[in-house]
Amino acid sequence: MISRYAWRKSAQTILLSVLLLAAACSQPLTTREKSTLAGGGIGAATGTVLGATVGAPGAGAAIGGALGAAGGAVAGDQIQSRDAEIAAQEQTIQEQRRVIDRQREELDRSQEQE
């Protein structure tokens, strides 16, 4: 079993790391960055618990955090790419609606003139 001191030390290290990462960001985080941080935090917490079972919570946190951050980055990148694609499609739809509205106005004007 792991001592209470080791648990507290691991928790403090994780908390400090998260706070430093959050404070270092001066602008809003992108989807990819949010997913990387979330994955890293979840991975570090899980790694700490699993590492504690073998007597190495710090190593477990480091490995879990790295793997979680990598997985979060990949997932966040895919989500961000999909969001960009959806935004581009919405812009195209808006442009097409403007063209349709303009053509309807022209059609109405030409029918009024006849």
C-alpha positions as CSV (number, residue, x, y, z in Angstrom):
1,M,0.0,0.0,0.0
2,I,1.0,3.5,-0.6
3,S,1.5,5.9,2.3
4,R,-0.7,8.9,2.9
5,Y,2.3,11.2,2.3
6,A,2.9,9.7,-1.1
7,W,-0.7,10.2,-2.1
8,R,-0.7,13.8,-1.0
9,K,2.6,14.4,-2.8
10,S,1.2,12.9,-6.0
11,A,-2.0,14.9,-5.8
12,Q,-0.1,18.1,-5.1
13,T,2.1,17.5,-8.1
14,I,-0.8,16.9,-10.4
15,L,-2.7,19.9,-9.1
16,L,0.3,22.1,-9.5
17,S,0.9,20.9,-13.0
18,V,-2.7,21.6,-14.0
19,L,-2.6,25.0,-12.4
20,L,0.6,26.0,-14.2
21,L,-0.7,24.8,-17.5
22,A,-3.9,26.7,-17.1
23,A,-2.1,29.9,-15.9
24,A,0.3,29.8,-18.9
25,C,-2.6,30.1,-21.4
26,S,-3.2,33.8,-22.0
27,Q,-5.9,33.3,-24.7
28,P,-8.9,31.0,-24.9
29,L,-8.0,27.4,-25.5
30,T,-8.7,25.6,-28.7
31,T,-10.6,22.4,-28.8
32,R,-7.4,20.5,-29.3
33,E,-5.8,22.1,-26.3
34,K,-8.8,21.5,-24.1
35,S,-8.9,17.9,-25.1
36,T,-5.1,17.5,-24.5
37,L,-5.4,19.0,-21.0
38,A,-8.4,16.9,-20.2
39,G,-6.8,13.7,-21.5
40,G,-3.6,14.5,-19.6
41,G,-5.4,15.1,-16.4
42,I,-7.5,12.0,-16.6
43,G,-4.5,9.9,-17.7
44,A,-2.4,11.3,-14.8
45,A,-5.1,10.6,-12.3
46,T,-5.6,7.1,-13.6
47,G,-1.9,6.5,-13.8
48,T,-1.4,7.6,-10.2
49,V,-4.0,5.2,-9.0
50,L,-2.6,2.3,-11.1
51,G,1.0,3.2,-10.3
52,A,0.1,3.3,-6.6
53,T,-0.9,-0.4,-6.7
54,V,2.7,-1.3,-7.7
55,G,4.4,1.3,-5.5
56,A,5.2,3.9,-8.1
57,P,2.5,6.6,-8.3
58,G,4.8,9.2,-9.7
59,A,5.8,7.1,-12.6
60,G,2.2,6.0,-13.2
61,A,1.1,9.6,-13.2
62,A,3.8,10.6,-15.7
63,I,3.1,7.7,-18.1
64,G,-0.7,8.0,-17.7
65,G,-0.5,11.8,-18.2
66,A,1.6,11.4,-21.3
67,L,-0.6,8.8,-22.8
68,G,-3.8,10.7,-21.9
69,A,-2.5,13.9,-23.3
70,A,-1.6,12.2,-26.6
71,G,-5.0,10.5,-26.9
72,G,-6.7,13.8,-26.0
73,A,-4.7,15.7,-28.6
74,V,-5.7,13.2,-31.3
75,A,-9.3,13.3,-30.3
76,G,-9.3,17.1,-30.0
77,D,-7.7,17.5,-33.4
78,Q,-10.4,15.4,-35.0
79,I,-13.1,17.3,-33.3
80,Q,-11.5,20.7,-34.2
81,S,-11.2,19.5,-37.9
82,R,-14.9,18.5,-38.0
83,D,-15.9,21.8,-36.4
84,A,-14.0,23.7,-39.0
85,E,-15.6,21.6,-41.8
86,I,-19.1,22.3,-40.4
87,A,-18.3,26.0,-40.1
88,A,-17.2,26.1,-43.8
89,Q,-20.3,24.3,-44.8
90,E,-22.5,26.7,-42.9
91,Q,-20.8,29.6,-44.6
92,T,-21.4,28.1,-48.0
93,I,-25.1,27.6,-47.1
94,Q,-25.4,31.2,-46.1
95,E,-23.8,32.4,-49.3
96,Q,-26.1,30.2,-51.3
97,R,-29.1,31.6,-49.4
98,R,-28.1,35.1,-50.2
99,V,-27.8,34.2,-53.9
100,I,-31.2,32.6,-53.9
101,D,-32.8,35.6,-52.1
102,R,-31.2,38.0,-54.6
103,Q,-32.4,35.9,-57.6
104,R,-35.9,35.8,-56.1
105,E,-35.9,39.6,-55.9
106,E,-34.7,39.9,-59.5
107,L,-37.4,37.4,-60.6
108,D,-40.1,39.4,-58.7
109,R,-38.9,42.6,-60.3
110,S,-38.9,41.1,-63.7
111,Q,-42.4,39.7,-63.2
112,E,-43.7,43.1,-62.0
113,Q,-42.3,44.8,-65.1
114,E,-44.2,42.5,-67.4
